[in-house]
Amino acid sequence: MAASDLFDLSGKCALVTGSTRGIGRAIAEAFAAHGARVVVSSRKAPKCDEVVAAIRAKGGDAVAIPCDVSKLENLDPLVAATMAALGRIDILVCNAAVNPHFGPIGGIPEDAYDRIMGTNVKNNLWLCNKVIPGMAERGGGAVIIVSSVAGLKGNDMIGTYGISKAADFQIARNLAVEWGRQNVRVNCIAPAIIRTDFARALWENPETYRLAVKSYPLGRIGEPDEIAGAAVFLAAKAGSFVTGQTIVIDGGATVGWTRFD
């Protein structure tokens, strides 16, 4: 096998939720750059069109299918529209997520808890359940859930978000077991702080940034493209024997001590 074949996604069709900015956009663009046909999906149609135009300008193949995946009733139309546009789904990336509450979990309002768990956990599982059977019928596929290192640690500010991301780890493990014999692989990516709008409050202020990266051996936060590379690996032949795993991409934060210099 040629080295280039390991990461070749030519002929593959991918659906990426939450793909108009940050990590999701980087993954959609990377998939297209490696030959996949990509559905760019997020809540706002103009933003989807913008990303599609950028992908096409670089010679990639993409279509826009706007969808608010926080609403369960929107998932069937999303899958149907993707199938109509691409004919199949070989790769599913569940990237869309919300976190409307910052503070201890003891004080979270019920509606905020339900929104976090509904969007980040329930709707990820429901979307997987709608897509994976078709993958199995066609001989296999790859599912990637973008989780977070917040699911590995306690946190006094984003605890419920962390609970939802830990649940995503288990969704991947269970689906990997249930569908492995049909050659469907399911994995999670768990990033630390990445330079995205979602984490802007943690990197835009210099002092907040300095404190945030004190426990990062690499001494910096990550960039969206550094997550996209792992997604390409998991979707391609290079990752064909990887399933049920959570790949932590955190600059070493989960293995390092806080520095005092």
Backbone as CSV, one residue per row, in Angstrom:
resi,resn,N_x,N_y,N_z,CA_x,CA_y,CA_z,C_x,C_y,C_z
1,MET,0.841,-1.195,0.000,0.000,0.000,0.000,0.879,1.250,0.000
2,ALA,0.615,2.164,-0.910,1.361,3.416,-0.952,1.037,4.250,0.277
3,ALA,2.003,5.033,0.724,1.792,5.856,1.915,0.599,6.783,1.744
4,SER,0.420,7.295,0.516,-0.688,8.222,0.282,-2.040,7.549,0.433
5,ASP,-2.092,6.238,0.191,-3.356,5.518,0.287,-3.876,5.457,1.719
6,LEU,-2.999,5.540,2.695,-3.401,5.417,4.091,-4.394,6.496,4.499
7,PHE,-4.302,7.660,3.877,-5.157,8.781,4.263,-6.043,9.258,3.115
8,ASP,-6.193,8.416,2.118,-6.999,8.757,0.947,-8.472,8.506,1.249
9,LEU,-9.289,9.522,1.090,-10.732,9.395,1.307,-11.518,9.506,0.003
10,SER,-10.851,9.333,-1.114,-11.528,9.431,-2.404,-12.672,8.431,-2.495
11,GLY,-13.821,8.916,-2.959,-14.989,8.061,-3.090,-15.825,7.954,-1.837
12,LYS,-15.334,8.486,-0.721,-16.072,8.431,0.532,-16.994,9.643,0.653
13,CYS,-18.118,9.425,1.315,-19.089,10.495,1.545,-19.205,10.736,3.046
14,ALA,-19.062,11.992,3.454,-19.003,12.323,4.878,-20.055,13.358,5.253
15,LEU,-20.673,13.148,6.395,-21.581,14.119,7.002,-20.918,14.630,8.277
16,VAL,-20.723,15.945,8.361,-20.066,16.550,9.522,-21.014,17.584,10.124
17,THR,-21.477,17.341,11.340,-22.355,18.311,11.992,-21.517,19.408,12.662
18,GLY,-22.131,20.564,12.824,-21.421,21.675,13.446,-20.156,22.037,12.700
19,SER,-20.257,22.113,11.370,-19.036,22.206,10.559,-18.851,23.547,9.859
20,THR,-19.365,24.619,10.441,-19.169,25.929,9.822,-18.113,26.767,10.527
21,ARG,-17.534,26.246,11.604,-16.457,26.982,12.271,-15.652,26.016,13.144
22,GLY,-14.507,26.473,13.576,-13.717,25.731,14.542,-13.330,24.339,14.097
23,ILE,-13.432,23.406,15.021,-13.023,22.030,14.780,-13.838,21.396,13.661
24,GLY,-15.139,21.597,13.670,-15.995,20.994,12.651,-15.639,21.454,11.250
25,ARG,-15.403,22.754,11.098,-15.015,23.274,9.772,-13.667,22.694,9.358
26,ALA,-12.716,22.638,10.283,-11.398,22.096,9.948,-11.501,20.646,9.501
27,ILE,-12.372,19.870,10.150,-12.549,18.469,9.760,-13.179,18.374,8.371
28,ALA,-14.222,19.166,8.130,-14.872,19.141,6.815,-13.888,19.502,5.718
29,GLU,-13.082,20.529,5.939,-12.111,20.949,4.932,-11.022,19.894,4.728
30,ALA,-10.591,19.270,5.823,-9.560,18.232,5.704,-10.088,17.012,4.966
31,PHE,-11.312,16.608,5.264,-11.910,15.482,4.537,-11.958,15.772,3.043
32,ALA,-12.412,16.965,2.689,-12.505,17.322,1.273,-11.119,17.349,0.628
33,ALA,-10.127,17.853,1.354,-8.772,17.907,0.815,-8.200,16.520,0.564
34,HIS,-8.710,15.526,1.308,-8.239,14.152,1.131,-9.161,13.338,0.216
35,GLY,-10.085,14.029,-0.463,-10.844,13.379,-1.516,-12.290,13.041,-1.225
36,ALA,-12.763,13.276,0.003,-14.143,12.929,0.337,-15.127,13.960,-0.201
37,ARG,-16.330,13.507,-0.455,-17.454,14.411,-0.690,-18.072,14.702,0.667
38,VAL,-18.313,15.970,0.963,-18.651,16.369,2.325,-19.959,17.145,2.385
39,VAL,-20.797,16.782,3.349,-21.956,17.595,3.695,-21.564,18.492,4.854
40,VAL,-21.643,19.786,4.607,-21.399,20.788,5.643,-22.739,21.129,6.277
41,SER,-22.832,20.942,7.584,-24.123,21.134,8.237,-23.967,21.901,9.543
42,SER,-24.793,22.916,9.690,-24.870,23.695,10.916,-26.208,24.425,10.899
43,ARG,-26.463,25.232,11.909,-27.791,25.833,12.016,-28.081,26.872,10.931
44,LYS,-27.075,27.653,10.551,-27.313,28.803,9.684,-26.886,28.522,8.246
45,ALA,-27.855,28.631,7.329,-27.591,28.329,5.920,-26.485,29.186,5.314
46,PRO,-26.450,30.505,5.547,-25.372,31.297,4.937,-23.978,30.844,5.365
47,LYS,-23.832,30.423,6.611,-22.533,29.950,7.090,-22.159,28.628,6.409
48,CYS,-23.144,27.755,6.218,-22.891,26.501,5.498,-22.441,26.789,4.073
49,ASP,-23.128,27.719,3.417,-22.777,28.072,2.041,-21.367,28.646,1.961
50,GLU,-20.987,29.412,2.976,-19.652,30.020,3.000,-18.559,28.956,3.044
51,VAL,-18.753,27.947,3.893,-17.753,26.884,4.016,-17.708,26.051,2.742
52,VAL,-18.871,25.748,2.192,-18.917,24.991,0.935,-18.173,25.735,-0.164
53,ALA,-18.385,27.034,-0.259,-17.701,27.827,-1.281,-16.186,27.771,-1.091
54,ALA,-15.743,27.822,0.168,-14.306,27.771,0.444,-13.722,26.419,0.055
55,ILE,-14.462,25.355,0.324,-13.998,24.011,-0.047,-13.936,23.862,-1.560
56,ARG,-14.969,24.313,-2.242,-14.997,24.203,-3.706,-13.910,25.043,-4.351
57,ALA,-13.595,26.186,-3.749,-12.554,27.056,-4.290,-11.189,26.370,-4.282
58,LYS,-11.025,25.400,-3.402,-9.774,24.645,-3.323,-9.857,23.313,-4.075
59,GLY,-10.943,23.135,-4.843,-11.078,21.935,-5.648,-11.795,20.792,-4.969
60,GLY,-12.339,21.035,-3.780,-13.050,19.995,-3.050,-14.501,19.886,-3.463
61,ASP,-15.153,18.851,-2.956,-16.550,18.567,-3.286,-17.370,18.634,-2.012
62,ALA,-18.282,19.602,-1.934,-19.087,19.768,-0.721,-20.454,20.325,-1.059
63,VAL,-21.420,19.994,-0.204,-22.770,20.547,-0.316,-23.207,21.021,1.065
64,ALA,-24.086,21.996,1.074,-24.588,22.560,2.323,-25.965,22.002,2.648
65,ILE,-26.118,21.481,3.858,-27.430,21.043,4.332,-27.594,21.589,5.753
66,PRO,-28.211,22.761,5.889,-28.373,23.352,7.219,-29.248,22.472,8.107
67,CYS,-28.898,22.415,9.395,-29.680,21.624,10.337,-29.309,22.015,11.761
68,ASP,-30.320,22.192,12.585,-30.119,22.385,14.017,-30.274,21.018,14.686
69,VAL,-29.151,20.357,14.958,-29.205,18.997,15.490,-29.584,18.950,16.958
70,SER,-29.777,20.112,17.587,-30.252,20.104,18.970,-31.719,19.702,19.047
71,LYS,-32.394,19.708,17.892,-33.807,19.314,17.826,-33.896,17.924,17.198
72,LEU,-34.387,16.976,17.967,-34.416,15.584,17.549,-35.176,15.389,16.244
73,GLU,-36.230,16.162,16.057,-37.058,15.996,14.870,-36.341,16.417,13.585
74,ASN,-35.200,17.088,13.712,-34.456,17.516,12.530,-33.503,16.450,11.984
75,LEU,-33.300,15.389,12.741,-32.282,14.413,12.350,-32.694,13.581,11.135
76,ASP,-33.935,13.128,11.088,-34.384,12.357,9.923,-34.267,13.165,8.635
77,PRO,-34.740,14.424,8.620,-34.563,15.215,7.395,-33.093,15.427,7.026
78,LEU,-32.211,15.562,8.025,-30.789,15.728,7.742,-30.223,14.488,7.050
79,VAL,-30.539,13.324,7.579,-30.044,12.081,6.983,-30.625,11.891,5.595
80,ALA,-31.930,12.168,5.449,-32.576,12.005,4.145,-31.968,12.944,3.104
81,ALA,-31.733,14.194,3.497,-31.162,15.161,2.563,-29.729,14.790,2.192
82,THR,-28.986,14.258,3.150,-27.616,13.824,2.870,-27.615,12.654,1.893
83,MET,-28.501,11.697,2.115,-28.596,10.554,1.213,-29.005,10.996,-0.186
84,ALA,-29.905,11.972,-0.267,-30.332,12.471,-1.571,-29.188,13.176,-2.295
85,ALA,-28.350,13.876,-1.526,-27.254,14.640,-2.134,-26.056,13.773,-2.491
86,LEU,-25.721,12.823,-1.605,-24.498,12.038,-1.783,-24.744,10.573,-2.132
87,GLY,-25.928,10.071,-1.810,-26.243,8.675,-2.113,-25.845,7.691,-1.033
88,ARG,-24.996,8.121,-0.084,-24.530,7.228,0.973,-23.830,8.068,2.046
89,ILE,-23.641,7.475,3.198,-22.846,8.109,4.250,-21.816,7.080,4.708
90,ASP,-20.557,7.327,4.384,-19.472,6.441,4.792,-18.816,6.896,6.085
91,ILE,-18.894,8.210,6.337,-18.250,8.803,7.503,-19.233,9.759,8.158
92,LEU,-19.431,9.590,9.449,-20.274,10.504,10.215,-19.433,11.129,11.312
93,VAL,-19.446,12.450,11.377,-18.766,13.157,12.466,-19.806,13.922,13.262
94,CYS,-19.976,13.537,14.516,-20.883,14.228,15.432,-20.060,15.270,16.186
95,ASN,-20.075,16.486,15.694,-19.266,17.542,16.289,-20.099,18.601,17.006
96,ALA,-21.319,18.822,16.582,-22.138,19.874,17.182,-22.349,19.608,18.667
97,ALA,-22.203,20.656,19.474,-22.376,20.525,20.915,-22.740,21.887,21.497
98,VAL,-23.310,21.864,22.691,-23.684,23.110,23.372,-23.213,23.064,24.817
99,ASN,-23.078,24.252,25.398,-22.803,24.367,26.833,-23.344,25.704,27.338
100,PRO,-24.631,25.741,27.654,-25.238,27.006,28.078,-25.039,27.352,29.555
101,HIS,-24.328,26.490,30.308,-24.177,26.742,31.753,-22.722,26.694,32.182
102,PHE,-22.274,27.745,32.859,-20.951,27.779,33.465,-21.121,27.940,34.971
103,GLY,-20.647,26.972,35.716,-20.792,26.996,37.167,-20.961,25.599,37.717
104,PRO,-21.015,25.467,39.042,-21.148,24.143,39.671,-22.407,23.418,39.213
105,ILE,-22.316,22.096,39.148,-23.467,21.325,38.682,-24.620,21.385,39.685
106,GLY,-24.321,21.737,40.916,-25.403,21.851,41.899,-26.342,23.003,41.624
107,GLY,-25.911,23.944,40.804,-26.760,25.098,40.536,-27.288,25.175,39.129
108,ILE,-27.142,24.105,38.356,-27.572,24.172,36.961,-29.099,24.109,36.851
109,PRO,-29.705,25.004,36.056,-31.151,24.924,35.826,-31.489,23.658,35.035
110,GLU,-32.684,23.137,35.267,-33.078,21.897,34.604,-33.083,22.037,33.092
111,ASP,-33.520,23.190,32.593,-33.581,23.335,31.141,-32.188,23.350,30.521
112,ALA,-31.208,23.930,31.223,-29.832,23.926,30.723,-29.265,22.514,30.738
113,TYR,-29.535,21.770,31.804,-29.078,20.371,31.884,-29.676,19.560,30.740
114,ASP,-30.973,19.705,30.529,-31.639,18.939,29.470,-31.099,19.305,28.096
115,ARG,-30.783,20.588,27.900,-30.259,20.993,26.591,-28.876,20.400,26.359
116,ILE,-28.022,20.434,27.370,-26.679,19.871,27.229,-26.748,18.375,26.961
117,MET,-27.493,17.659,27.775,-27.545,16.208,27.626,-28.299,15.798,26.365
118,GLY,-29.305,16.575,25.999,-30.065,16.262,24.797,-29.239,16.422,23.543
119,THR,-28.558,17.551,23.410,-27.768,17.817,22.208,-26.497,16.984,22.164
120,ASN,-25.759,16.943,23.272,-24.424,16.342,23.281,-24.433,14.829,23.426
121,VAL,-25.519,14.279,23.962,-25.558,12.834,24.206,-26.691,12.173,23.420
122,LYS,-27.911,12.500,23.782,-29.070,11.834,23.179,-29.091,11.973,21.662
123,ASN,-28.915,13.197,21.180,-29.036,13.396,19.737,-27.845,12.826,18.975
124,ASN,-26.666,12.771,19.617,-25.543,12.057,18.999,-25.896,10.587,18.798
125,LEU,-26.439,9.984,19.857,-26.803,8.567,19.765,-27.896,8.348,18.722
126,TRP,-28.890,9.197,18.717,-29.989,9.028,17.749,-29.479,9.183,16.316
127,LEU,-28.592,10.141,16.097,-28.049,10.319,14.753,-27.223,9.098,14.345
128,CYS,-26.421,8.600,15.258,-25.658,7.375,14.970,-26.597,6.219,14.617
129,ASN,-27.660,6.083,15.384,-28.591,4.979,15.152,-29.308,5.099,13.804
130,LYS,-29.420,6.301,13.282,-30.055,6.505,11.995,-29.088,6.264,10.829
131,VAL,-27.785,6.438,11.077,-26.800,6.360,10.004,-26.084,5.010,9.954
132,ILE,-25.765,4.445,11.106,-24.926,3.245,11.148,-25.531,2.045,10.419
133,PRO,-26.835,1.769,10.535,-27.361,0.599,9.802,-27.084,0.649,8.298
134,GLY,-27.171,1.830,7.704,-26.862,1.959,6.285,-25.400,1.696,6.005
135,MET,-24.531,2.152,6.889,-23.104,1.852,6.749,-22.884,0.344,6.747
136,ALA,-23.524,-0.327,7.699,-23.362,-1.778,7.832,-23.824,-2.500,6.574
137,GLU,-24.928,-2.065,6.003,-25.448,-2.698,4.788,-24.478,-2.543,3.617
138,ARG,-23.714,-1.444,3.610,-22.783,-1.188,2.506,-21.385,-1.728,2.785
139,GLY,-21.211,-2.420,3.905,-19.928,-3.048,4.183,-19.039,-2.342,5.180
140,GLY,-19.536,-1.254,5.782,-18.750,-0.613,6.824,-18.770,0.895,6.747
141,GLY,-18.140,1.498,7.739,-18.072,2.952,7.799,-17.351,3.386,9.056
142,ALA,-17.234,4.692,9.219,-16.532,5.254,10.374,-17.368,6.358,10.998
143,VAL,-17.514,6.288,12.319,-18.194,7.326,13.084,-17.182,7.946,14.031
144,ILE,-17.172,9.271,14.073,-16.279,10.002,14.968,-17.119,10.974,15.783
145,ILE,-17.042,10.842,17.096,-17.728,11.771,17.991,-16.680,12.701,18.579
146,VAL,-16.860,13.997,18.367,-15.921,14.963,18.940,-16.358,15.241,20.373
147,SER,-15.594,14.711,21.298,-15.889,14.849,22.717,-14.974,15.914,23.316
148,SER,-14.407,15.682,24.493,-13.579,16.692,25.151,-12.843,16.078,26.325
149,VAL,-11.679,16.647,26.650,-10.987,16.220,27.870,-11.795,16.581,29.105
150,ALA,-12.821,17.426,28.953,-13.706,17.724,30.077,-14.405,16.463,30.580
151,GLY,-14.494,15.455,29.735,-15.094,14.187,30.143,-14.159,13.308,30.944
152,LEU,-12.903,13.729,31.105,-11.908,12.938,31.832,-11.618,13.476,33.233
153,LYS,-12.038,14.703,33.514,-11.696,15.356,34.768,-12.928,16.001,35.392
154,GLY,-12.846,16.226,36.699,-13.855,17.057,37.338,-13.574,18.517,37.033
155,ASN,-14.608,19.345,37.081,-14.442,20.755,36.761,-15.534,21.545,37.474
156,ASP,-15.156,22.620,38.137,-16.155,23.372,38.907,-16.925,24.389,38.075
157,MET,-16.634,24.465,36.761,-17.325,25.430,35.916,-18.097,24.786,34.765
158,ILE,-17.610,23.680,34.236,-18.289,23.048,33.088,-18.554,21.573,33.385
159,GLY,-19.003,21.310,34.611,-19.188,19.929,35.042,-20.225,19.159,34.240
160,THR,-21.354,19.776,33.952,-22.393,19.060,33.208,-21.953,18.811,31.769
161,TYR,-21.283,19.773,31.194,-20.689,19.567,29.868,-19.747,18.372,29.919
162,GLY,-18.933,18.279,30.973,-18.029,17.147,31.133,-18.766,15.828,31.248
163,ILE,-19.876,15.817,31.968,-20.687,14.599,32.085,-21.161,14.163,30.702
164,SER,-21.605,15.119,29.910,-22.099,14.775,28.563,-20.978,14.227,27.693
165,LYS,-19.787,14.781,27.842,-18.672,14.328,27.017,-18.163,12.963,27.474
166,ALA,-18.237,12.686,28.767,-17.893,11.343,29.253,-18.888,10.320,28.723
167,ALA,-20.152,10.703,28.631,-21.165,9.800,28.078,-20.872,9.484,26.617
168,ASP,-20.329,10.456,25.891,-19.968,10.202,24.489,-18.899,9.122,24.371
169,PHE,-17.962,9.092,25.337,-16.958,8.019,25.321,-17.634,6.651,25.333
170,GLN,-18.642,6.524,26.193,-19.310,5.233,26.341,-20.203,4.908,25.149
171,ILE,-20.797,5.923,24.551,-21.551,5.698,23.318,-20.635,5.077,22.272
172,ALA,-19.440,5.636,22.121,-18.491,5.111,21.129,-18.113,3.674,21.458
173,ARG,-17.841,3.395,22.724,-17.448,2.031,23.095,-18.569,1.040,22.817
174,ASN,-19.778,1.407,23.193,-20.896,0.489,22.997,-21.199,0.252,21.526
175,LEU,-21.246,1.329,20.751,-21.540,1.174,19.332,-20.428,0.409,18.624
176,ALA,-19.197,0.603,19.084,-18.081,-0.154,18.495,-18.272,-1.644,18.701
177,VAL,-18.742,-2.023,19.878,-18.981,-3.438,20.165,-20.169,-3.966,19.364
178,GLU,-21.226,-3.188,19.315,-22.450,-3.647,18.660,-22.302,-3.780,17.143
179,TRP,-21.468,-2.930,16.536,-21.408,-2.879,15.070,-20.066,-3.303,14.490
180,GLY,-19.144,-3.737,15.324,-17.820,-4.092,14.826,-17.833,-5.206,13.801
181,ARG,-18.685,-6.204,13.999,-18.728,-7.327,13.058,-19.207,-6.903,11.677
182,GLN,-19.860,-5.739,11.601,-20.293,-5.209,10.303,-19.301,-4.175,9.757
183,ASN,-18.111,-4.147,10.364,-17.033,-3.266,9.904,-17.360,-1.788,10.067
184,VAL,-18.161,-1.468,11.064,-18.412,-0.069,11.401,-17.566,0.274,12.620
185,ARG,-16.712,1.249,12.469,-15.828,1.672,13.547,-16.355,2.963,14.168
186,VAL,-16.304,3.052,15.495,-16.818,4.221,16.206,-15.778,4.660,17.226
187,ASN,-15.360,5.901,17.141,-14.338,6.436,18.028,-14.674,7.852,18.475
188,CYS,-14.013,8.276,19.535,-14.116,9.653,20.017,-12.777,10.357,19.866
189,ILE,-12.845,11.648,19.672,-11.686,12.523,19.808,-11.965,13.434,20.999
190,ALA,-10.995,13.555,21.895,-11.166,14.387,23.092,-10.119,15.506,23.089
191,PRO,-10.446,16.663,22.536,-9.497,17.771,22.533,-9.479,18.490,23.890
192,ALA,-8.358,19.147,24.148,-8.300,20.117,25.234,-8.713,21.473,24.653
193,ILE,-8.175,22.557,25.161,-8.558,23.870,24.652,-7.997,24.050,23.244
194,ILE,-8.885,24.365,22.322,-8.522,24.591,20.929,-8.912,26.024,20.572
195,ARG,-8.149,26.641,19.695,-8.399,28.039,19.352,-9.644,28.156,18.459
196,THR,-10.798,28.114,19.102,-12.083,28.220,18.407,-12.933,29.278,19.097
197,ASP,-14.017,29.674,18.436,-14.950,30.610,19.060,-15.557,30.025,20.322
198,PHE,-15.768,28.698,20.336,-16.372,28.028,21.485,-15.541,28.245,22.750
199,ALA,-14.215,28.315,22.583,-13.308,28.457,23.730,-12.666,29.837,23.786
200,ARG,-13.237,30.807,23.092,-12.610,32.118,22.977,-12.296,32.748,24.334
201,ALA,-13.185,32.596,25.296,-12.971,33.210,26.611,-11.729,32.673,27.308
202,LEU,-11.267,31.495,26.902,-10.118,30.869,27.548,-8.786,31.218,26.886
203,TRP,-8.821,31.790,25.676,-7.552,32.099,25.006,-7.402,33.543,24.575
204,GLU,-8.475,34.305,24.552,-8.382,35.672,24.049,-7.687,36.607,25.040
205,ASN,-7.933,36.393,26.339,-7.299,37.212,27.363,-5.932,36.630,27.721
206,PRO,-4.854,37.417,27.624,-3.503,36.877,27.839,-3.315,36.207,29.201
207,GLU,-3.846,36.780,30.267,-3.653,36.195,31.585,-4.448,34.898,31.729
208,THR,-5.672,34.884,31.200,-6.469,33.651,31.225,-5.768,32.555,30.422
209,TYR,-5.209,32.954,29.289,-4.475,31.999,28.447,-3.278,31.432,29.210
210,ARG,-2.523,32.304,29.858,-1.332,31.854,30.587,-1.701,30.835,31.650
211,LEU,-2.760,31.109,32.381,-3.197,30.173,33.411,-3.708,28.868,32.810
212,ALA,-4.380,28.980,31.662,-4.966,27.794,31.038,-3.914,26.803,30.584
213,VAL,-2.758,27.302,30.119,-1.757,26.404,29.550,-0.640,26.052,30.537
214,LYS,-0.793,26.408,31.795,0.253,26.090,32.778,0.477,24.589,32.916
215,SER,-0.566,23.799,32.680,-0.428,22.348,32.810,-0.210,21.657,31.463
216,TYR,-0.009,22.444,30.404,0.204,21.879,29.077,1.708,21.752,28.810
217,PRO,2.266,20.547,28.763,3.694,20.416,28.477,4.131,21.124,27.197
218,LEU,3.286,21.191,26.190,3.657,21.892,24.967,3.575,23.406,25.118
219,GLY,2.977,23.873,26.210,2.964,25.297,26.507,2.057,26.138,25.652
220,ARG,1.106,25.531,24.992,0.177,26.276,24.143,-1.104,25.494,23.989
221,ILE,-2.156,26.162,23.490,-3.386,25.464,23.163,-3.284,24.918,21.745
222,GLY,-4.272,24.138,21.350,-4.250,23.520,20.031,-4.949,24.350,18.973
223,GLU,-4.724,23.971,17.739,-5.364,24.612,16.598,-6.352,23.622,15.966
224,PRO,-7.431,24.117,15.348,-8.427,23.212,14.759,-7.849,22.176,13.808
225,ASP,-6.868,22.564,13.002,-6.275,21.613,12.047,-5.608,20.439,12.755
226,GLU,-5.170,20.642,13.995,-4.507,19.569,14.720,-5.506,18.518,15.205
227,ILE,-6.761,18.874,15.240,-7.823,17.898,15.521,-8.271,17.239,14.231
228,ALA,-8.311,18.019,13.153,-8.750,17.490,11.863,-7.861,16.355,11.392
229,GLY,-6.573,16.445,11.669,-5.668,15.379,11.256,-6.033,14.045,11.875
230,ALA,-6.406,14.073,13.149,-6.823,12.835,13.819,-8.110,12.299,13.219
231,ALA,-9.018,13.192,12.844,-10.272,12.760,12.224,-10.023,12.070,10.890
232,VAL,-9.107,12.616,10.091,-8.760,11.977,8.824,-8.191,10.587,9.075
233,PHE,-7.303,10.472,10.041,-6.735,9.172,10.406,-7.829,8.173,10.755
234,LEU,-8.780,8.576,11.598,-9.829,7.656,12.031,-10.785,7.290,10.903
235,ALA,-10.942,8.174,9.933,-11.874,7.913,8.829,-11.252,7.091,7.714
236,ALA,-9.925,7.091,7.632,-9.219,6.501,6.498,-8.684,5.107,6.806
237,LYS,-8.010,4.521,5.803,-7.414,3.189,5.968,-6.404,3.158,7.103
238,ALA,-5.767,4.280,7.349,-4.762,4.343,8.406,-5.347,3.963,9.765
239,GLY,-6.631,4.222,9.962,-7.278,3.918,11.233,-8.197,2.720,11.183
240,SER,-7.997,1.836,10.212,-8.955,0.757,9.973,-9.001,-0.312,11.064
241,PHE,-8.031,-0.305,11.991,-8.060,-1.274,13.092,-8.272,-0.574,14.432
242,VAL,-8.811,0.638,14.367,-9.058,1.423,15.582,-10.556,1.587,15.770
243,THR,-11.069,1.107,16.887,-12.490,1.309,17.187,-12.716,1.271,18.689
244,GLY,-13.740,2.008,19.119,-14.092,2.065,20.534,-13.141,2.880,21.379
245,GLN,-12.292,3.685,20.738,-11.254,4.411,21.458,-11.580,5.890,21.613
246,THR,-10.955,6.490,22.604,-10.985,7.936,22.769,-9.566,8.445,22.595
247,ILE,-9.338,9.192,21.525,-8.015,9.743,21.258,-7.948,11.129,21.880
248,VAL,-7.098,11.264,22.888,-6.941,12.527,23.598,-5.911,13.389,22.878
249,ILE,-6.303,14.605,22.529,-5.417,15.539,21.835,-5.385,16.814,22.673
250,ASP,-4.382,16.908,23.545,-4.430,17.942,24.580,-3.088,18.589,24.892
251,GLY,-2.102,18.424,24.009,-0.808,19.023,24.283,-0.155,18.479,25.537
252,GLY,-0.614,17.304,25.970,-0.057,16.677,27.160,-0.704,17.099,28.459
253,ALA,-1.809,17.846,28.398,-2.408,18.409,29.611,-2.836,17.356,30.619
254,THR,-3.316,16.215,30.147,-3.797,15.201,31.083,-2.675,14.380,31.699
255,VAL,-1.445,14.573,31.246,-0.320,13.823,31.827,0.681,14.725,32.542
256,GLY,0.475,16.044,32.474,1.451,16.966,33.042,0.980,17.608,34.333
257,TRP,1.933,18.044,35.129,1.662,18.812,36.335,1.604,20.282,35.970
258,THR,0.884,21.068,36.793,0.879,22.509,36.592,2.275,23.067,36.851
259,ARG,2.757,23.886,35.938,4.086,24.495,36.099,3.993,25.737,36.980
260,PHE,5.047,26.021,37.708,5.061,27.162,38.610,6.042,28.238,38.165
261,ASP,6.612,28.063,36.944,7.543,29.087,36.457,6.810,30.085,35.555
